[in-house]
């Protein structure tokens, strides 16, 4: 079972490579895996694996407290739907070989998406855990979106893909709420446990849960009023329509109904929802199919009608109805996938699907016509085809159904008969529109061929072999349906053990269902014969409104509401946004405390006088910071509040928190300094009244203090923190409780947080660099100097030559000490204050010091490694620590330790969590280096380039001025020569000089 799932996933991975290397024949290779899986499923039924409740089960514990275990179960029902998924999937993949006559790059992605869809559909039907099934459920929606949008350059494809995604995802989210509500009400989180529902009392909560779960199933199966996404999805390539929208994806909802119906049918809500929706959808789809002019749309609305038929029958929940519903499901997959592939062949060969342009196709392509006639006859319920067997079983089941006594049963039977008449009518309508020789088509020649049929190319065998296989199955299983009966009874015998077996037969004698079949065929034929009368009876505008237009109007209304809501709440002012947030924080908390139950508040001002002194300093610095006009002074005062908080931690006996707070505050001040140097020194004085801001800050501070005191006073149990030191030593073998929590007991949280740090670092760099690349070449650190100096960077520029020698000396002395201290913090953190985070901060501060002392050249010499590579290395190290225990049969993040002994030091323990902490250490350094590289070195480089451009512009201007002065000097000289020439020369010389003067004058003007 799981081997097949892995094989399908491997096929998905290999699909793009095969398409690029081999080309379109790779589709035939990809079809091998689902075809082998189909054969394996058939062998399981033939060997009787599923008889008497046989099943294949696999389970893996993962977050059992949240019911997210990976639990798989292949029983008879899952295997039946796997036959459809794998069998039709293999044939559609083979069909793609002939359908696509080119191999663009997106075809490789398409192949991967199509095989991935088969994978997740198989995963969906074998999932036993409700939540795991939901994951696969939503993946089908995402993959459907990707497949429908294959022609992404077309607006119609993009619209159809988004529409299908939104509707099915909306239903999926409703189903998720229903799953959680059902689990909370009944404790049922597995599909195999749903049989326990019979022993539970149907409450309002359970009824609501069932409705929500069914909403997901009905939207996925395109039931009214959510049916319109399926015809819209016909914008996808025909293989997608043949697989997703006739045999696989839409069957997900049918599968869920079939799985739940036998147990949930006892709830009144079930039949009210399922039968009403299914019957309405059957009539709506059949009527709409008769209005279409596109062959795919005729089949699409026919699919909607057939899905309503199947939902109504299989949703009844009895053994006979389930048998009939399963037969309808398989019959529909056989004939509808065939018809879609036939339409794809027609479209491929003629270039159109418009029935008003097709004439004489049946005579020119008899093979395709025969396949379509047989499949359409099965859809209409004509004997001896499997569609007839399934439809007779459905009519028989509804006719004698005890669960639908009285009017519900009669109404359901009438709807099924009327819907079947419509099915017969649109089946004939489809065949006539596609293959008949019609006189009302323009430019028909003597043979009855329309222009598109006359000029069509031949249909290659790869396009009719797959529908041929399905058509043969339709005929064979229609005459010999015993194999399906046996497979269905393997499932039904477990779900309905007290009921005798039922067999599917081609001939039951002259019965009421047979008479109804004759009536259906005759009435449908008459309806097609009088199709002009039917067309006049159909209004141009749908009587119940256009669901597609309603959807567009709904999206437009939601978009308008969103814009207005955003415009009213997000005014573009950070001050207003923060004021709203803080006011909400204050009002909601105080209102709850006033209206809720009151608790006695116990507050001790301080444990020691030093704490009071520190608090007074914090308050004073906070107040003074608001009164400063100098940005640097305000930054220093805000920083003092942070350092005071570190002192509070230290006085409370938390040196680890105090150390971390002090280091974070220092690095934050460095970052602020990098930002402030690009801003004006002074803050422009505010002219408005600040009293509202002051009262708001007082109110927020007061409310937060009251809520904090109330929360602390409300504690009634012993805090777990008292046991944390013992747990840290026993489980993590460390005496520093904080560090053991971060890298061992709660390491999953830490792993998520360091990923956030990596994302934040990348975001900061992206904001600074914009669309440019922010990576840089990495190399090993080297000393490239030829003479002694205090720092590694050179002193080539005037600014570097003028930097303080004292700063260089202090940096040279402190840097090795700080790096050594960071290493000490890293190794000592498991048992003493420190850890990977604190050690990384100390190292980052050391590099920041070198940057502040020597500029960007110094930081590039100090650590010439791309910060992005540091971040990636840190994540990889932490990830290795996360997954390594799994290779030894342990859950992820389980730690262990070894005891080592060194001379003069003695025994000491080395925990495996040290590897995880090493990843944190590297990530912190990479984060700060990213900040220094982007907010520091990059901005420095930009500033230098700006100054250099300014100098170049000044130099160019100076050169232009010099040239202008030179031209003016030459002009003056020419005029002087002219005056001298007039005095001494004759008339000829005067003319020559005048000409030269004019040239000089022109040059000066230029």
RASULFEN-V394388 format. One record per residue. N is the residue number from 1. RES is the residue in one letter. PHI is phi in radians with two decimals (* if undefined). Layout:
n:res:phi
N:RES:PHI
N:RES:PHI
This chain:
n:res:phi
1:X:*
2:X:-1.25
3:X:-1.07
4:X:-1.14
5:X:-1.08
6:X:-1.16
7:X:-1.11
8:X:-1.12
9:X:-1.14
10:X:-1.10
11:X:-1.10
12:X:-1.07
13:X:-1.14
14:X:-1.39
15:X:-1.00
16:X:-1.07
17:X:-1.13
18:X:-1.09
19:X:-1.13
20:X:-1.31
21:X:-1.52
22:X:-1.63
23:X:1.71
24:X:-1.04
25:X:-1.03
26:X:-1.09
27:X:-1.06
28:X:-1.13
29:X:-1.21
30:X:-1.11
31:X:-1.23
32:X:-1.14
33:X:-1.10
34:X:-1.10
35:X:-1.15
36:X:-1.13
37:X:-1.08
38:X:-1.08
39:X:-1.07
40:X:-1.14
41:X:-1.11
42:X:-1.09
43:X:-1.13
44:X:-1.10
45:X:-1.19
46:X:-1.14
47:X:-1.48
48:X:1.25
49:X:-1.09
50:X:-1.66
51:X:-1.22
52:X:1.01
53:X:1.42
54:X:-1.13
55:X:-2.76
56:X:-1.98
57:X:-2.20
58:X:-2.52
59:X:-2.49
60:X:-2.34
61:X:-1.26
62:X:-2.72
63:X:0.92
64:X:-1.08
65:X:-1.12
66:X:-1.88
67:X:1.07
68:X:-1.95
69:X:-1.14
70:X:-1.50
71:X:-2.10
72:X:-2.10
73:X:-2.64
74:X:-1.88
75:X:-1.86
76:X:-1.11
77:X:-1.16
78:X:-1.06
79:X:-1.18
80:X:-1.08
81:X:-1.23
82:X:-1.13
83:X:-1.04
84:X:-1.15
85:X:-1.08
86:X:-1.41
87:X:-1.15
88:X:-1.15
89:X:-1.06
90:X:-1.12
91:X:-1.19
92:X:-1.18
93:X:-1.07
94:X:-1.14
95:X:-1.10
96:X:-1.05
97:X:-0.97
98:X:-1.57
99:X:-1.22
100:X:-1.56
101:X:-1.71
102:X:-2.32
103:X:-2.25
104:X:-1.20
105:X:-1.10
106:X:-1.26
107:X:-1.20
108:X:-1.12
109:X:-1.14
110:X:-1.05
111:X:-1.08
112:X:-1.12
113:X:-1.17
114:X:-1.20
115:X:-1.20
116:X:-1.13
117:X:-1.11
118:X:-1.05
119:X:-1.12
120:X:-1.26
121:X:-1.16
122:X:-1.14
123:X:-1.07
124:X:-1.12
125:X:-1.33
126:X:-1.68
127:X:-1.32
128:X:-1.70
129:X:-1.41
130:X:-1.00
131:X:-1.24
132:X:-1.14
133:X:-1.04
134:X:-1.12
135:X:-1.04
136:X:-1.12
137:X:-1.01
138:X:-1.26
139:X:-1.12
140:X:-1.10
141:X:-1.15
142:X:-1.13
143:X:-1.19
144:X:-1.07
145:X:-1.03
146:X:-1.16
147:X:-1.30
148:X:-1.15
149:X:-1.54
150:X:-0.99
151:X:-1.56
152:X:-1.15
153:X:-1.32
154:X:-1.64
155:X:-1.11
156:X:-1.13
157:X:-1.18
158:X:-1.11
159:X:-1.13
160:X:-1.11
161:X:-1.14
162:X:-1.15
163:X:-1.09
164:X:-1.09
165:X:-1.13
166:X:-1.13
167:X:-1.20
168:X:-1.20
169:X:-1.22
170:X:-1.05
171:X:-1.10
172:X:-1.13
173:X:-1.14
174:X:-1.07
175:X:-1.13
176:X:-1.08
177:X:-1.08
178:X:-1.11
179:X:-1.08
180:X:-1.17
181:X:-1.18
182:X:-1.13
183:X:-1.12
184:X:-1.18
185:X:-1.40
186:X:-2.07
187:X:1.36
188:X:-1.65
189:X:-2.16
190:X:-2.22
191:X:-1.11
192:X:-1.23
193:X:-1.62
194:X:-1.15
195:X:-1.13
196:X:-1.22
197:X:-1.11
198:X:-1.07
199:X:-1.56
200:X:-1.80
201:X:-1.46
202:X:-1.31
203:X:-1.72
204:X:-1.10
205:X:-1.08
206:X:-1.16
207:X:-1.09
208:X:-1.10
209:X:-1.08
210:X:-1.13
211:X:-1.08
212:X:-1.17
213:X:-1.10
214:X:-1.19
215:X:-1.06
216:X:-1.13
217:X:-1.16
218:X:-1.28
219:X:-1.20
220:X:-1.16
221:X:-1.64
222:X:1.00
223:X:-1.53
224:X:-1.07
225:X:-1.61
226:X:-1.80
227:X:-1.32
228:X:-1.24
229:X:-1.20
230:X:-1.22
231:X:-1.05
232:X:-1.12
233:X:-1.24
234:X:-1.19
235:X:-1.19
236:X:-1.29
237:X:-1.02
238:X:-1.03
239:X:-1.01
240:X:-1.16
241:X:-1.12
242:X:-1.19
243:X:-1.75
244:X:-1.17
245:X:-1.73
246:X:-2.39
247:X:-2.11
248:X:-2.08
249:X:-1.03
250:X:-1.16
251:X:-1.40
252:X:-1.09
253:X:-1.12
254:X:-1.09
255:X:-1.06
256:X:-1.16
257:X:-1.10
258:X:-1.11
259:X:-1.23
260:X:-1.66
261:X:-0.99
262:X:-1.02
263:X:-1.73
264:X:-1.65
265:X:-1.10
266:X:-1.21
267:X:-1.44
268:X:-1.05
269:X:-1.05
270:X:-1.06
271:X:-1.13
272:X:-1.08
273:X:-1.37
274:X:-1.24
275:X:-1.18
276:X:-1.08
277:X:-1.14
278:X:-1.10
279:X:-1.16
280:X:-1.10
281:X:-1.17
282:X:-1.08
283:X:-1.21
284:X:-1.10
285:X:-1.12
286:X:-1.12
287:X:-1.17
288:X:-1.19
289:X:-1.10
290:X:-1.31
291:X:-1.71
292:X:-1.48
293:X:-2.02
294:X:-1.69
295:X:-1.03
296:X:-1.17
297:X:-1.24
298:X:-1.04
299:X:-1.19
300:X:-1.13
301:X:-1.20
302:X:-1.11
303:X:-1.10
304:X:-1.00
305:X:-1.10
306:X:-1.15
307:X:-1.14
308:X:-1.10
309:X:-1.02
310:X:-1.12
311:X:-1.07
312:X:-1.11
313:X:-1.35
314:X:-1.24
315:X:-1.34
316:X:-1.10
317:X:1.71
318:X:-1.51
319:X:-1.15
320:X:-1.13
321:X:-1.19
322:X:-1.15
323:X:-1.01
324:X:-1.14
325:X:-1.12
326:X:-1.13
327:X:-1.12
328:X:-1.09
329:X:-1.09
330:X:-1.22
331:X:-1.05
332:X:-1.13
333:X:-1.10
334:X:-1.21
335:X:-1.44
336:X:-1.33
337:X:-1.09
338:X:-1.08
339:X:-1.13
340:X:-1.13
341:X:-1.17
342:X:-1.13
343:X:-1.10
344:X:-1.06
345:X:-1.15
346:X:-1.10
347:X:-1.10
348:X:-1.15
349:X:-1.47
350:X:-1.80
351:X:1.46
352:X:-2.62
353:X:-2.13
354:X:-1.37
355:X:-1.19
356:X:-1.36
357:X:-1.98
358:X:-1.89
359:X:-2.73
360:X:1.44
361:X:-1.17
362:X:-1.11
363:X:-1.28
364:X:-1.41
365:X:-2.21
366:X:-1.16
367:X:-1.11
368:X:-1.09
369:X:-1.11
370:X:-1.12
371:X:-1.05
372:X:-1.19
373:X:-1.12
374:X:-1.12
375:X:-1.20
376:X:-1.13
377:X:-1.14
378:X:-1.14
379:X:-1.10
380:X:-1.40
381:X:1.48
382:X:-1.62
383:X:-1.24
384:X:-1.77
385:X:-1.62
386:X:-1.17
387:X:-1.06
388:X:-1.14
389:X:-1.05
390:X:-1.16
391:X:-1.20
392:X:-1.11
393:X:-1.09
394:X:-1.17
395:X:-1.12
396:X:-1.11
397:X:-1.13
398:X:-1.24
399:X:-1.09
400:X:-2.02
401:X:-1.34
402:X:-1.30
403:X:-1.28
404:X:-2.09
405:X:-1.23
406:X:1.43
407:X:-1.08
408:X:-0.98
409:X:-1.15
410:X:-1.18
411:X:-1.12
412:X:-1.08
413:X:-1.11
414:X:-1.10
415:X:-1.09
416:X:-1.14
417:X:-1.18
418:X:-1.10
419:X:-1.10
420:X:-1.21
421:X:-1.09
422:X:-1.07
423:X:-1.09
424:X:-1.07
425:X:-1.17
426:X:-1.33
427:X:-1.16
428:X:-1.15
429:X:-1.07
430:X:-1.12
431:X:-1.11
432:X:-1.14
433:X:-1.15
434:X:-1.55
435:X:-2.12
436:X:-1.28
437:X:-1.58
438:X:-2.04
439:X:-1.52
440:X:-1.59
441:X:-1.61
442:X:-1.19
443:X:1.05
444:X:-1.38
445:X:-1.49
446:X:-1.12
447:X:-1.44
448:X:1.56
449:X:-1.54
450:X:-1.39
451:X:-0.99
452:X:-1.20
453:X:-1.31
454:X:-1.14
455:X:-1.73
456:X:-1.23
457:X:-1.63
458:X:-1.16
459:X:-1.58
460:X:-1.26
461:X:-1.04
462:X:-1.11
463:X:-1.70
464:X:-2.03
465:X:-1.21
466:X:-1.11
467:X:-1.12
468:X:-1.11
469:X:-1.04
470:X:-1.15
471:X:-1.16
472:X:-1.05
473:X:-1.09
474:X:-1.07
475:X:-1.29
476:X:-1.14
477:X:-1.28
478:X:-1.22
479:X:-1.46
480:X:-2.31
481:X:-1.46
482:X:-1.11
483:X:-1.09
484:X:-1.12
485:X:-1.03
486:X:-1.10
487:X:-1.15
488:X:-1.12
489:X:-1.22
490:X:-1.04
491:X:-1.45
492:X:-1.18
493:X:-1.12
494:X:-1.46
495:X:-1.34
496:X:-2.28
497:X:-1.17
498:X:-1.50
499:X:-1.82
500:X:-1.15
501:X:-1.13
502:X:-2.14
503:X:-2.07
504:X:-1.42
505:X:-2.37
506:X:-1.34
507:X:-2.22
508:X:-1.94
509:X:1.59
510:X:-1.42
511:X:-2.17
512:X:-1.06
513:X:-1.02
514:X:-1.15
515:X:-1.10
516:X:-1.11
517:X:-1.12
518:X:-1.08
519:X:-1.07
520:X:-1.08
521:X:-1.14
522:X:-1.16
523:X:-1.14
524:X:-1.15
525:X:-1.14
526:X:-1.11
527:X:-1.10
528:X:-1.22
529:X:-1.05
530:X:-1.72
531:X:-1.13
532:X:-1.14
533:X:-1.14
534:X:-1.10
535:X:-1.13
536:X:-1.20
537:X:-1.36
538:X:-1.51
539:X:-1.21
540:X:-1.10
541:X:-1.77
542:X:-0.96
543:X:-1.09
544:X:-1.67
545:X:1.64
546:X:-1.53
547:X:-1.08
548:X:-1.13
549:X:-1.19
550:X:-1.06
551:X:-1.11
552:X:-1.09
553:X:-1.14
554:X:-1.12
555:X:-1.10
556:X:-1.12
557:X:-1.14
558:X:-1.14
559:X:-1.13
560:X:-1.11
561:X:-1.06
562:X:-1.10
563:X:-1.11
564:X:-1.19
565:X:-1.13
566:X:-1.14
567:X:-1.14
568:X:-1.44
569:X:-1.85
570:X:-1.92
571:X:-1.51
572:X:1.50
573:X:-1.90
574:X:-1.12
575:X:-1.10
576:X:-1.16
577:X:-1.06
578:X:-1.15
579:X:-1.09
580:X:-1.13
581:X:-1.10
582:X:-1.18
583:X:-1.13
584:X:-1.11
585:X:-1.01
586:X:-1.26
587:X:-1.19
588:X:-1.10
589:X:-1.13
590:X:-1.17
591:X:-1.11
592:X:-1.14
593:X:-1.18
594:X:-1.28
595:X:-1.49
596:X:-1.53
597:X:-1.28
598:X:-1.55
599:X:-2.15
600:X:-1.20
601:X:-1.81
602:X:-1.97
603:X:-2.42
604:X:-1.92
605:X:-1.04
606:X:-2.85
607:X:-1.48
608:X:-2.53
609:X:-1.09
610:X:-1.07
611:X:-1.10
612:X:-1.09
613:X:-1.10
614:X:-1.12
615:X:-1.12
616:X:-1.06
617:X:-1.10
618:X:-1.04
619:X:-1.11
620:X:-1.10
621:X:-1.13
622:X:-1.12
623:X:-1.18
624:X:-1.11
625:X:-1.09
626:X:-1.31
627:X:-1.72
628:X:-1.48
629:X:-1.71
630:X:-1.57
631:X:-1.13
632:X:-1.15
633:X:-1.12
634:X:-1.11
635:X:-1.10
636:X:-1.09
637:X:-1.20
638:X:-1.11
639:X:-1.09
640:X:-1.13
641:X:-1.12
642:X:-1.16
643:X:-1.14
644:X:-1.13
645:X:-1.11
646:X:-1.05
647:X:-1.15
648:X:-1.06
649:X:-1.02
650:X:-1.13
651:X:-1.19
652:X:-1.51
653:X:1.43
654:X:-2.17
655:X:-1.12
656:X:-1.12
657:X:-1.15
658:X:-1.09
659:X:-1.08
660:X:-1.10
661:X:-1.07
662:X:-1.12
663:X:-1.18
664:X:-1.10
665:X:-1.09
666:X:-1.16
667:X:-1.18
668:X:-1.14
669:X:-1.13
670:X:-1.09
671:X:-1.13
672:X:-1.06
673:X:-1.09
674:X:-1.10
675:X:-1.36
676:X:-1.13
677:X:-1.20
678:X:-1.72
679:X:-2.10
680:X:-1.04
681:X:-1.18
682:X:-1.79
683:X:-1.53
684:X:-1.10
685:X:-1.10
686:X:-1.37
687:X:-1.70
688:X:-1.50
689:X:-1.45
690:X:-1.67
691:X:-1.14
692:X:-1.10
693:X:-1.14
694:X:-1.12
695:X:-1.16
696:X:-1.12
697:X:-1.11
698:X:-1.12
699:X:-1.12
700:X:-1.11
701:X:-1.07
702:X:-1.14
703:X:-1.16
704:X:-1.12
705:X:-1.13
706:X:-1.12
707:X:-1.12
708:X:-1.09
709:X:-1.15
710:X:-1.12
711:X:-1.10
712:X:-1.18
713:X:-1.32
714:X:-1.44
715:X:-1.15
716:X:-2.04
717:X:-1.93
718:X:-1.19
719:X:-1.17
720:X:-1.20
721:X:-1.06
722:X:-1.16
723:X:-1.60
724:X:-1.06
725:X:-1.03
726:X:-1.16
727:X:-1.13
728:X:-1.08
729:X:-1.35
730:X:-1.27
731:X:-1.59
732:X:-1.67
733:X:0.93
734:X:-2.49
735:X:-1.72
736:X:-1.55
737:X:-1.07
738:X:-1.10
739:X:-1.18
740:X:-1.12
741:X:-1.05
742:X:-1.23
743:X:-1.91
744:X:-2.38
745:X:-1.14
746:X:-2.10
747:X:-1.15
748:X:-1.08
749:X:-1.10
750:X:-1.10
751:X:-1.10
752:X:-1.12
753:X:-1.21
754:X:-1.23
755:X:-1.14
756:X:-1.09
757:X:-1.05
758:X:-1.09
759:X:-1.11
760:X:-1.11
761:X:-1.09
762:X:-1.12
763:X:-1.12
764:X:-1.07
765:X:-1.10
766:X:-1.14
767:X:-1.12
768:X:-1.34
769:X:-1.43
770:X:1.21
771:X:-1.52
772:X:-1.38
773:X:-1.39
774:X:-2.03
775:X:-1.52
776:X:-2.46
777:X:-1.16
778:X:-1.89
779:X:-2.67
780:X:-1.29
781:X:-1.11
782:X:-2.39
783:X:-1.70
784:X:-1.64
785:X:-1.48
786:X:-1.96
787:X:-2.43
788:X:-1.21
789:X:-2.70
790:X:-1.34
791:X:-2.04
792:X:-1.30
793:X:-1.29
794:X:-1.34
795:X:-2.19
796:X:-1.34
797:X:-1.56
798:X:-1.15
799:X:-1.12
800:X:-1.21
801:X:-1.23
802:X:-1.65
803:X:-1.28
804:X:-1.24
805:X:-1.20
806:X:-1.14
807:X:-1.12
808:X:-1.07
809:X:-1.14
810:X:-1.08
811:X:-1.11
812:X:-1.07
813:X:-1.35
814:X:-1.35
815:X:-1.03
816:X:-1.08
817:X:-1.13
818:X:-1.17
819:X:-1.13
820:X:-1.13
821:X:-1.11
822:X:-1.14
823:X:-1.14
824:X:-1.09
825:X:-1.04
826:X:-1.10
827:X:-1.37
828:X:-1.55
829:X:-1.13
830:X:-1.31
831:X:-2.23
832:X:-2.53
833:X:-0.95
834:X:2.50
835:X:2.06
836:X:-1.11
837:X:-1.19
838:X:-1.12
839:X:-1.07
840:X:-1.12
841:X:-1.13
842:X:-1.11
843:X:-1.10
844:X:-1.12
845:X:-1.14
846:X:-1.10
847:X:-1.20
848:X:-1.09
849:X:-1.08
850:X:-1.17
851:X:-1.18
852:X:-1.11
853:X:-1.44
854:X:-2.06
855:X:1.42
856:X:-1.17
857:X:-1.12
858:X:-1.20
859:X:-1.20
860:X:-1.22
861:X:-1.35
862:X:-1.19
863:X:-2.48
864:X:-1.41
865:X:-2.18
866:X:-1.06
867:X:-1.00
868:X:-1.09
869:X:-1.20
870:X:-1.11
871:X:-1.09
872:X:-1.11
873:X:-1.11
874:X:-1.08
875:X:-1.10
876:X:-1.11
877:X:-1.08
878:X:-1.12
879:X:-1.14
880:X:-1.06
881:X:-1.15
882:X:-1.27
883:X:-1.63
884:X:-0.98
885:X:-1.03
886:X:-1.16
887:X:-1.27
888:X:-1.91
889:X:1.47
890:X:-1.90
891:X:-1.13
892:X:-1.10
893:X:1.26
894:X:-1.20
895:X:-1.88
896:X:-2.51
897:X:-2.61
898:X:-2.20
899:X:-1.79
900:X:-2.05
901:X:-2.36
902:X:-2.11
903:X:-1.05
904:X:1.24
905:X:-1.91
906:X:1.70
907:X:-1.40
908:X:-2.69
909:X:-1.75
910:X:-2.06
911:X:-1.40
912:X:-1.21
913:X:-1.10
914:X:-1.09
915:X:-1.16
916:X:-1.07
917:X:-1.13
918:X:-1.12
919:X:-1.09
920:X:-1.07
921:X:-1.00
922:X:-1.19
923:X:-1.14
924:X:-1.09
925:X:-1.09
926:X:-1.08
927:X:-1.08
928:X:-1.18
929:X:-1.13
930:X:-1.08
931:X:-1.14
932:X:-1.12
933:X:-1.23
934:X:-1.50
935:X:-1.34
936:X:-1.84
937:X:-1.07
938:X:-1.15
939:X:-1.15
940:X:-1.07
941:X:-1.10
942:X:-1.09
943:X:-1.14
944:X:-1.09
945:X:-1.14
946:X:-1.11
947:X:-1.13
948:X:-1.14
949:X:-1.12
950:X:-1.11
951:X:-1.13
952:X:-1.13
953:X:-1.15
954:X:-1.11
955:X:-1.14
956:X:-1.09
957:X:-1.13
958:X:-1.12
959:X:-1.12
960:X:-1.11
961:X:-1.11
962:X:-1.10
963:X:-1.12
964:X:-1.12
965:X:-1.13
966:X:-1.10
967:X:-1.13
968:X:-1.12
969:X:-1.14
970:X:-1.13
971:X:-1.13
972:X:-1.09
973:X:-1.10
974:X:-1.12
975:X:-1.16
976:X:-1.10
977:X:-1.12
978:X:-1.13
979:X:-1.12
980:X:-1.16
981:X:-1.17
982:X:-1.09
983:X:-1.38
984:X:-2.05
985:X:-1.83
986:X:-1.51
987:X:-1.18
988:X:-1.13
989:X:-1.11
990:X:-1.12
991:X:-1.12
992:X:-1.14
993:X:-1.12
994:X:-1.10
995:X:-1.10
996:X:-1.09
997:X:-1.14
998:X:-1.09
999:X:-1.12
1000:X:-1.12
1001:X:-1.11
1002:X:-1.08
1003:X:-1.13
1004:X:-1.14
1005:X:-1.14
1006:X:-1.09
